[in-house]
Amino acid sequence: MDSAPPTPPSSPPSSPWLPFESRRRARDEKREAVLRAAVQLFLEQGYHRVTLNEVAERLNITKPALYNYFRGKDEILFECWSMGAELVDSVITEINAGSGSGLARLRKLVHAYAALMATDFGASLVRFDLRDLTERNAAIARAAKKRIDATFRDYIAAGMADGSIKACDPKLAAFAIAGSLNWIGHWYRRDGGLSPAAIADEFTARLTEGLAAVGPQHTIKKTPGAPRRRNPRRKTTGKKRTGEGTR
């Protein structure tokens, strides 16, 4: 007697987590949409002039719907700032995970930071007043700014140690570089003639070429056998030629 055919394995039950994950993903997307609308309004009009009603209108939702994602306008402000800070942190993490001289790392950071300053979330790092944040969030923001500044200094110091950067004051050099980069967040406009990539290229060249060491010992090596230049100011020594005299 033939045996009954084996029963095919039943399909595994659908994971109970999938619906939750889908809802979470949709919530995160809506939350980010609120931040994108808010940061544009904050940059266009100023934080204090913007109301939550205007944010809701730009998103075509009701004001009460915003409270599903944020407790108030100051929290939205901090989250916009945090988005910019996270972008910088991710860049630094990627640079630190790679290889390269101090100068190479500095150039990567300058290039990425310049491009970020031409974005809304990047500009929020320099356009928003930390005094509008709660004391706790302002402390977090100040600590993040210090970490970014320390990274610039560390790359410059590393470049001096490996010979790729001239001897200089890392603190002053970092201030000069960061000050120039931060200003991009104030003057950049999307309808301008330069793209963020073009601005990043230009600023990277201008802000790092003066720091680059021209040789291992920071000096230009003379080509062997090259004639030595006479110093036109060099004083003559020895006897005067015949016929020369004081006049």
PEZIQUI-V567359 format. One record per residue. PHI is phi in radians with two decimals (NA if undefined). PSI is psi in whole degrees, 0 to 359 (none if undefined). OMEGA is omega as a letter, one per 20 degrees, with the letter a starting at -180 (* if undefined). Layout:
BEGIN
phi=PHI psi=PSI omega=OMEGA
phi=PHI psi=PSI omega=OMEGA
END
This chain:
BEGIN
phi=NA psi=128 omega=a
phi=-1.21 psi=141 omega=r
phi=-1.36 psi=154 omega=r
phi=-1.19 psi=142 omega=r
phi=-1.06 psi=146 omega=a
phi=-1.07 psi=143 omega=r
phi=-1.31 psi=126 omega=a
phi=-1.11 psi=144 omega=a
phi=-1.07 psi=138 omega=r
phi=-1.26 psi=150 omega=r
phi=-1.18 psi=139 omega=a
phi=-1.10 psi=142 omega=r
phi=-1.08 psi=145 omega=r
phi=-1.11 psi=142 omega=a
phi=-1.15 psi=133 omega=r
phi=-1.21 psi=348 omega=a
phi=-1.46 psi=339 omega=a
phi=-1.06 psi=312 omega=r
phi=-1.02 psi=319 omega=r
phi=-1.09 psi=315 omega=r
phi=-1.09 psi=321 omega=r
phi=-1.11 psi=317 omega=r
phi=-1.14 psi=320 omega=a
phi=-1.12 psi=317 omega=a
phi=-1.10 psi=318 omega=r
phi=-1.13 psi=322 omega=r
phi=-1.14 psi=318 omega=r
phi=-1.09 psi=320 omega=r
phi=-1.14 psi=319 omega=r
phi=-1.18 psi=322 omega=r
phi=-1.08 psi=316 omega=r
phi=-1.17 psi=327 omega=r
phi=-1.10 psi=322 omega=r
phi=-1.10 psi=317 omega=a
phi=-1.14 psi=320 omega=a
phi=-1.16 psi=320 omega=r
phi=-1.18 psi=318 omega=a
phi=-1.16 psi=315 omega=a
phi=-1.13 psi=325 omega=r
phi=-1.11 psi=316 omega=r
phi=-1.16 psi=318 omega=r
phi=-1.05 psi=319 omega=a
phi=-1.29 psi=326 omega=a
phi=-1.29 psi=316 omega=a
phi=-1.96 psi=342 omega=a
phi=1.72 psi=143 omega=a
phi=-1.00 psi=314 omega=a
phi=-1.25 psi=338 omega=a
phi=-1.49 psi=343 omega=a
phi=-1.55 psi=137 omega=r
phi=-1.90 psi=161 omega=r
phi=-1.15 psi=332 omega=r
phi=-1.07 psi=321 omega=r
phi=-1.19 psi=321 omega=r
phi=-1.07 psi=315 omega=a
phi=-1.12 psi=319 omega=a
phi=-1.11 psi=321 omega=r
phi=-1.12 psi=330 omega=r
phi=-1.59 psi=354 omega=a
phi=1.07 psi=42 omega=r
phi=-2.28 psi=176 omega=r
phi=-1.55 psi=156 omega=r
phi=-1.03 psi=315 omega=r
phi=-1.00 psi=332 omega=a
phi=-1.14 psi=332 omega=r
phi=-1.11 psi=329 omega=a
phi=-1.28 psi=355 omega=r
phi=-1.27 psi=343 omega=a
phi=-2.09 psi=329 omega=a
phi=-2.44 psi=150 omega=a
phi=-1.47 psi=340 omega=a
phi=-3.08 psi=178 omega=a
phi=-1.19 psi=325 omega=a
phi=-1.16 psi=327 omega=r
phi=-1.21 psi=322 omega=r
phi=-1.09 psi=318 omega=r
phi=-1.04 psi=313 omega=a
phi=-1.13 psi=321 omega=a
phi=-1.18 psi=325 omega=r
phi=-1.10 psi=316 omega=r
phi=-1.10 psi=318 omega=a
phi=-1.10 psi=324 omega=r
phi=-1.04 psi=317 omega=r
phi=-1.14 psi=317 omega=a
phi=-1.11 psi=322 omega=r
phi=-1.15 psi=325 omega=r
phi=-1.12 psi=318 omega=r
phi=-1.16 psi=317 omega=r
phi=-1.04 psi=320 omega=a
phi=-1.16 psi=324 omega=r
phi=-1.13 psi=314 omega=a
phi=-1.10 psi=319 omega=r
phi=-1.05 psi=317 omega=r
phi=-1.15 psi=319 omega=r
phi=-1.13 psi=316 omega=a
phi=-1.15 psi=332 omega=r
phi=-1.33 psi=342 omega=a
phi=-1.63 psi=192 omega=a
phi=-2.06 psi=176 omega=r
phi=2.32 psi=161 omega=r
phi=-1.25 psi=172 omega=r
phi=-1.05 psi=321 omega=r
phi=-1.15 psi=318 omega=r
phi=-1.10 psi=318 omega=r
phi=-1.16 psi=319 omega=r
phi=-1.08 psi=317 omega=r
phi=-1.11 psi=321 omega=r
phi=-1.10 psi=317 omega=a
phi=-1.19 psi=317 omega=r
phi=-1.06 psi=315 omega=a
phi=-1.10 psi=312 omega=a
phi=-1.17 psi=319 omega=a
phi=-1.16 psi=319 omega=r
phi=-1.08 psi=317 omega=r
phi=-1.14 psi=322 omega=r
phi=-1.17 psi=327 omega=r
phi=-1.14 psi=343 omega=r
phi=-1.62 psi=13 omega=r
phi=-1.98 psi=162 omega=a
phi=-1.10 psi=312 omega=a
phi=-1.21 psi=327 omega=r
phi=-1.16 psi=316 omega=r
phi=-1.11 psi=333 omega=a
phi=-1.10 psi=337 omega=r
phi=-1.16 psi=333 omega=a
phi=-2.06 psi=345 omega=a
phi=-1.62 psi=339 omega=a
phi=-1.62 psi=144 omega=a
phi=-1.56 psi=122 omega=a
phi=-1.14 psi=342 omega=r
phi=-1.21 psi=346 omega=r
phi=-1.47 psi=355 omega=r
phi=-1.63 psi=163 omega=r
phi=-1.15 psi=162 omega=a
phi=-1.02 psi=319 omega=a
phi=-1.14 psi=312 omega=a
phi=-1.20 psi=326 omega=r
phi=-1.13 psi=322 omega=r
phi=-1.13 psi=321 omega=r
phi=-1.10 psi=318 omega=a
phi=-1.15 psi=318 omega=r
phi=-1.12 psi=320 omega=r
phi=-1.12 psi=321 omega=r
phi=-1.15 psi=319 omega=r
phi=-1.08 psi=321 omega=r
phi=-1.15 psi=322 omega=r
phi=-1.13 psi=320 omega=r
phi=-1.14 psi=314 omega=r
phi=-1.07 psi=318 omega=r
phi=-1.10 psi=326 omega=r
phi=-1.17 psi=317 omega=r
phi=-1.00 psi=314 omega=a
phi=-1.11 psi=318 omega=a
phi=-1.09 psi=318 omega=r
phi=-1.14 psi=321 omega=r
phi=-1.16 psi=314 omega=r
phi=-1.09 psi=320 omega=r
phi=-1.13 psi=322 omega=r
phi=-1.14 psi=323 omega=r
phi=-1.14 psi=322 omega=a
phi=-1.22 psi=323 omega=a
phi=-1.61 psi=0 omega=r
phi=1.54 psi=5 omega=a
phi=-1.55 psi=345 omega=a
phi=-2.20 psi=140 omega=r
phi=-1.11 psi=158 omega=r
phi=-1.11 psi=129 omega=a
phi=-2.80 psi=179 omega=r
phi=-1.58 psi=107 omega=a
phi=-0.98 psi=324 omega=a
phi=-1.14 psi=311 omega=a
phi=-1.18 psi=320 omega=r
phi=-1.11 psi=319 omega=r
phi=-1.14 psi=320 omega=r
phi=-1.07 psi=316 omega=a
phi=-1.12 psi=317 omega=a
phi=-1.18 psi=310 omega=a
phi=-1.12 psi=322 omega=r
phi=-1.08 psi=318 omega=r
phi=-1.15 psi=318 omega=a
phi=-1.19 psi=318 omega=a
phi=-1.10 psi=330 omega=a
phi=-1.17 psi=337 omega=r
phi=-1.01 psi=321 omega=a
phi=-1.09 psi=341 omega=a
phi=-1.59 psi=323 omega=a
phi=-1.81 psi=345 omega=a
phi=-1.16 psi=138 omega=r
phi=-2.29 psi=141 omega=a
phi=-1.08 psi=329 omega=a
phi=-1.53 psi=13 omega=r
phi=-1.32 psi=178 omega=a
phi=-1.43 psi=345 omega=a
phi=-1.99 psi=141 omega=r
phi=-1.45 psi=162 omega=r
phi=-0.97 psi=323 omega=a
phi=-1.15 psi=319 omega=r
phi=-1.16 psi=320 omega=r
phi=-1.11 psi=317 omega=r
phi=-1.08 psi=317 omega=r
phi=-1.07 psi=314 omega=a
phi=-1.15 psi=314 omega=a
phi=-1.18 psi=324 omega=r
phi=-1.08 psi=317 omega=r
phi=-1.16 psi=314 omega=a
phi=-1.22 psi=325 omega=a
phi=-1.55 psi=347 omega=a
phi=-2.04 psi=340 omega=a
phi=-1.14 psi=329 omega=r
phi=-1.29 psi=341 omega=r
phi=-1.60 psi=340 omega=a
phi=-1.14 psi=132 omega=r
phi=-1.34 psi=140 omega=a
phi=-1.47 psi=350 omega=r
phi=-2.89 psi=173 omega=a
phi=-0.98 psi=328 omega=a
phi=-1.84 psi=17 omega=r
phi=1.12 psi=22 omega=r
phi=-2.28 psi=157 omega=r
phi=-1.47 psi=123 omega=r
phi=-1.40 psi=136 omega=r
phi=-1.38 psi=144 omega=r
phi=-1.22 psi=131 omega=r
phi=-1.01 psi=136 omega=r
phi=1.44 psi=358 omega=r
phi=-1.22 psi=137 omega=a
phi=-1.10 psi=143 omega=a
phi=-1.44 psi=131 omega=a
phi=-1.28 psi=141 omega=r
phi=-1.47 psi=134 omega=r
phi=-1.37 psi=115 omega=a
phi=-1.14 psi=343 omega=a
phi=-1.65 psi=359 omega=a
phi=-1.18 psi=134 omega=a
phi=-1.33 psi=143 omega=r
phi=-1.39 psi=146 omega=r
phi=-2.13 psi=165 omega=r
phi=1.57 psi=191 omega=a
phi=-1.30 psi=151 omega=r
phi=-1.33 psi=153 omega=r
phi=-1.14 psi=158 omega=r
phi=-1.12 psi=134 omega=r
phi=1.66 psi=348 omega=r
phi=-1.54 psi=137 omega=r
phi=-2.74 psi=175 omega=r
phi=-1.40 psi=143 omega=r
phi=-2.11 psi=none omega=*
END
